[in-house]
Amino acid sequence: MVDVSEIFRCTRCGFCCHGETTVSLDQEDRSRMTRALNMSESAIRKKYWRISGKSVQMKTVDGHCIFYDKGCTVHSGRPHRCAQWPLHPSILDDENNFITISESCPGIKKEIG
């Protein structure tokens, strides 16, 4: 088994936090975030989340995740997808995905691709 540090070392560049879409939050993500922010879920819903039907995502502001400000401001309560990124199975299982993501993520060690 390969050690994560052989593939990736986060530089906290924030590139993965930029864009007009963010990850969907499951119930566990929402609970973790609520605890980390020490706020009521209703206050967090209003201030930080974008809700469309049953889909809950973090809002975006000025082209990036609402929690990005020179780093993740909710790091201990971030969604599991954020914690997993960029080592998501779809990236590791597909060489083309790996190459595409490694071109935008300075933390991925490109020489192993």
C-alpha positions as a Markdown table, in Angstrom:
| # | Residue | x | y | z |
|---|---|---|---|---|
| 1 | Met | 0.0 | 0.0 | 0.0 |
| 2 | Val | 1.2 | 3.5 | -0.9 |
| 3 | Asp | 1.6 | 6.1 | 1.8 |
| 4 | Val | -0.5 | 9.2 | 1.1 |
| 5 | Ser | 2.6 | 11.4 | 1.6 |
| 6 | Glu | 4.2 | 9.6 | -1.4 |
| 7 | Ile | 1.4 | 10.9 | -3.6 |
| 8 | Phe | 0.2 | 14.2 | -2.1 |
| 9 | Arg | 1.2 | 16.9 | 0.4 |
| 10 | Cys | -1.3 | 19.7 | 0.7 |
| 11 | Thr | 0.2 | 23.2 | 0.1 |
| 12 | Arg | -3.0 | 24.9 | 1.2 |
| 13 | Cys | -3.1 | 26.8 | -2.0 |
| 14 | Gly | -6.9 | 26.9 | -2.0 |
| 15 | Phe | -7.2 | 25.9 | -5.7 |
| 16 | Cys | -9.7 | 23.2 | -4.8 |
| 17 | Cys | -11.8 | 25.8 | -2.9 |
| 18 | His | -12.3 | 27.9 | -6.0 |
| 19 | Gly | -15.1 | 27.7 | -8.5 |
| 20 | Glu | -18.8 | 28.3 | -8.5 |
| 21 | Thr | -19.8 | 24.9 | -7.2 |
| 22 | Thr | -18.9 | 23.1 | -4.0 |
| 23 | Val | -19.4 | 19.6 | -2.6 |
| 24 | Ser | -22.8 | 18.4 | -1.4 |
| 25 | Leu | -23.1 | 18.0 | 2.4 |
| 26 | Asp | -24.5 | 14.8 | 3.9 |
| 27 | Gln | -26.0 | 14.7 | 7.4 |
| 28 | Glu | -22.7 | 13.8 | 8.9 |
| 29 | Asp | -20.9 | 16.7 | 7.2 |
| 30 | Arg | -23.6 | 19.1 | 8.4 |
| 31 | Ser | -23.4 | 17.8 | 12.0 |
| 32 | Arg | -19.6 | 18.1 | 12.0 |
| 33 | Met | -19.7 | 21.6 | 10.5 |
| 34 | Thr | -22.4 | 22.7 | 13.1 |
| 35 | Arg | -20.1 | 21.5 | 15.9 |
| 36 | Ala | -17.0 | 23.1 | 14.5 |
| 37 | Leu | -18.7 | 26.5 | 14.0 |
| 38 | Asn | -20.5 | 26.2 | 17.4 |
| 39 | Met | -23.6 | 27.7 | 15.8 |
| 40 | Ser | -27.2 | 26.5 | 15.4 |
| 41 | Glu | -27.9 | 24.6 | 12.3 |
| 42 | Ser | -30.6 | 27.2 | 11.3 |
| 43 | Ala | -28.0 | 30.0 | 11.6 |
| 44 | Ile | -25.5 | 28.0 | 9.5 |
| 45 | Arg | -28.2 | 27.2 | 6.9 |
| 46 | Lys | -29.0 | 30.9 | 6.5 |
| 47 | Lys | -25.4 | 32.2 | 6.4 |
| 48 | Tyr | -23.3 | 29.4 | 4.8 |
| 49 | Trp | -25.4 | 26.8 | 3.0 |
| 50 | Arg | -27.1 | 26.8 | -0.4 |
| 51 | Ile | -30.1 | 24.5 | -0.3 |
| 52 | Ser | -31.9 | 23.3 | -3.4 |
| 53 | Gly | -34.6 | 20.6 | -2.7 |
| 54 | Lys | -32.8 | 17.9 | -0.8 |
| 55 | Ser | -29.3 | 19.1 | -1.9 |
| 56 | Val | -27.3 | 21.0 | 0.6 |
| 57 | Gln | -24.0 | 22.7 | -0.4 |
| 58 | Met | -21.8 | 25.4 | 0.9 |
| 59 | Lys | -22.4 | 28.8 | -0.7 |
| 60 | Thr | -19.8 | 30.3 | -2.9 |
| 61 | Val | -18.7 | 33.9 | -2.7 |
| 62 | Asp | -16.6 | 35.8 | -5.3 |
| 63 | Gly | -15.8 | 32.5 | -7.1 |
| 64 | His | -14.8 | 30.4 | -4.1 |
| 65 | Cys | -16.2 | 28.4 | -1.2 |
| 66 | Ile | -17.6 | 30.7 | 1.5 |
| 67 | Phe | -15.2 | 29.1 | 4.0 |
| 68 | Tyr | -12.1 | 30.0 | 2.0 |
| 69 | Asp | -10.1 | 32.9 | 3.2 |
| 70 | Lys | -6.4 | 32.3 | 2.7 |
| 71 | Gly | -7.2 | 28.8 | 3.9 |
| 72 | Cys | -10.2 | 26.8 | 5.1 |
| 73 | Thr | -11.9 | 28.6 | 8.0 |
| 74 | Val | -13.9 | 25.5 | 8.9 |
| 75 | His | -11.1 | 23.0 | 8.5 |
| 76 | Ser | -11.9 | 20.9 | 11.5 |
| 77 | Gly | -15.6 | 20.7 | 10.3 |
| 78 | Arg | -15.0 | 20.5 | 6.6 |
| 79 | Pro | -17.0 | 18.0 | 4.5 |
| 80 | His | -15.5 | 14.5 | 4.1 |
| 81 | Arg | -15.1 | 15.2 | 0.3 |
| 82 | Cys | -12.9 | 18.2 | 1.1 |
| 83 | Ala | -10.8 | 16.1 | 3.5 |
| 84 | Gln | -10.5 | 13.4 | 0.9 |
| 85 | Trp | -9.6 | 15.7 | -2.0 |
| 86 | Pro | -7.6 | 15.3 | -4.2 |
| 87 | Leu | -7.2 | 11.6 | -3.4 |
| 88 | His | -10.7 | 10.6 | -4.3 |
| 89 | Pro | -11.0 | 7.1 | -5.8 |
| 90 | Ser | -12.1 | 8.4 | -9.1 |
| 91 | Ile | -8.8 | 10.3 | -9.4 |
| 92 | Leu | -6.6 | 7.4 | -8.2 |
| 93 | Asp | -8.4 | 4.8 | -10.4 |
| 94 | Asp | -8.2 | 6.7 | -13.7 |
| 95 | Glu | -4.9 | 7.9 | -15.0 |
| 96 | Asn | -6.6 | 10.7 | -17.1 |
| 97 | Asn | -8.3 | 12.0 | -14.1 |
| 98 | Phe | -5.1 | 11.9 | -12.2 |
| 99 | Ile | -3.2 | 13.8 | -14.9 |
| 100 | Thr | -6.0 | 16.5 | -15.1 |
| 101 | Ile | -6.1 | 17.1 | -11.4 |
| 102 | Ser | -2.3 | 17.0 | -11.0 |
| 103 | Glu | -2.1 | 19.8 | -13.5 |
| 104 | Ser | -4.1 | 22.1 | -11.2 |
| 105 | Cys | -3.1 | 20.8 | -7.8 |
| 106 | Pro | 0.5 | 21.7 | -6.7 |
| 107 | Gly | 0.4 | 19.2 | -3.9 |
| 108 | Ile | 0.2 | 16.2 | -6.1 |
| 109 | Lys | 3.6 | 14.7 | -6.9 |
| 110 | Lys | 3.4 | 14.6 | -10.7 |
| 111 | Glu | 6.3 | 12.3 | -11.2 |
| 112 | Ile | 4.3 | 9.3 | -10.0 |
| 113 | Gly | 1.4 | 9.8 | -12.5 |
